[in-house]
Amino acid sequence: MQVLSEEECWARLDATEIGRMAYHLADEVHIAPVNYAVADGKIIFRTAEGSKLLGVVMNEDVAFEIDRIDDEDEAAWSVIARGKAHILEGQDARDTDNLRLRPWISSEKFNVVAIHVAELSGREFHLARPWRHMIPDEA
């Protein structure tokens, strides 16, 4: 296992487009995929009215995670950010129009949320996967 530096974590966040945000809602923890962009040390995403937005309004403490598995190199990595999420309004929200931040599905998402990252950690792993020798070769 290799611990990723803060710079490596930000670089991987910047190079990835989809992650998962964990948030609190009604005494439960929820997790939802979001497409996002990174700007000025923040993770920014758009959302429609619904549970993610309500969760952020009710409790700003969130966690955000991205990961990747590379079967060819037998490696995997994960980056986790923790922080506080806030709805951006006015000029702050309009400033995000220049980010690569558009809905992946055909739904209107007018609310812009920024996660102000307070803690960032990442790990990279070599995958041993000893069971792989038991998988028959495809002929």
N, C-alpha and C positions, 0 to 999 in steps of 0.2 A: 504494500500500500504506500502511496505517495500523497503527502499533504500538499494541496495546491496553494500557492500564494494568493494574496488578495488580488493582485494584478491578473493572475491566471484565471481566477474566478470571474472577474469582470470581463475578461476577454471571451470566456466561454458564454457568459450571459449575453454579451453583445453579438456573438455569432449564432445564437439560437433564437428561434422565433416562437416557440411554444413551451409553456411550463405549466406547473400546477400551483395554485394558491390555496393554502389552508387558512380557514377563517372560522370565527366563532359565530354561531347564530342560535339563539334560544337554548343556551346551555348544552349545545352540541358542537362538535368540530366537524366542519364540512371541508371538502376539497374539490376543486373544479379546475379544469384546463382553461388556460387563457393564452391567446397570442399577445405578444408584448413587444416592447422596444425598450432600450436602455438610453437614458439621457441624463447628464449631470448627476451621476451617482444615484439615480432613481430607476426603478422598474415601473414602466407606465403601460397601462392597458385601457381599453374601452370596454364598457359593459352596458347592457340594457337594464331597465328596471327589473329587479328580481332579487334572488337570495344573496348573490355576491354583493350587490350594492347595499342591500339592507344590512348584511353582516358587517361591512366596512363602516357604515354609519353607526351601528350599535356598539362595535368594538374594533378599534383601529389596529390592534395587535394581530399581525398576520405572519405567515411563513410562506416562502416561495421556493420551489425546487425545480431544477432541470437535471436531466441525466442523458447518458448515451451509452449504448453497448456496441462495440465494434467486434463482430464475430471474426473478421479476417485477422485482426491483431490479437484476438483473445484478451481484450481490455475493456474496461468500463470506467466511467467517471460520473460524479454527482456533485452538484453545487447547491447549497442551501443558503437562502437569505432570510433573515428575520428583521422585522421592522414595523413601522406604523404606516397604514394606508390612509390616504386623504383624497377626497374628491377635489379635482382641480376645476376652477371656475374662471370665467372671464378670459383675460389675456393669457393666463397660465394654461388654460385648456386650449385656446386657439394656437398657442405656440407649439403644441404637439402635432398640429396638422402637417408639419414637414417631416415627421418621423415615419418610418416604414410600419405604420400602425393602421391597418385596415381590417375590418371583419373578414374572416375566412368563409363565413356563411352569409347568405343574403338576409341579414337582419339588421335593423337600425340600432346602433349602439352609440348614443349621444353622450353618455357619462364617461368622463376621463378620470381614471384613478392613478395616483402615483404612490408607490411604496418607497418610503424613505428608509433605506437600508441602514440598520444599526449594527448588524452582525452578519458576517459572510464567511462561509467555510466551504471547502471542497476537498474531495478525495478522488484519487485515481487508483484503479486496482488492476492487477493482472488476474485473469480468470483461469483457474485450474480446471474446473469442470471435469472431474475424473470419470464421470459417467459417459462422456462423449464417445469413448472407445466402444461402448456397448450399442451404439446406434448403427444399424446396418448401412453399408454403403449402397447408394442408389446406382443400379447398373443400367 
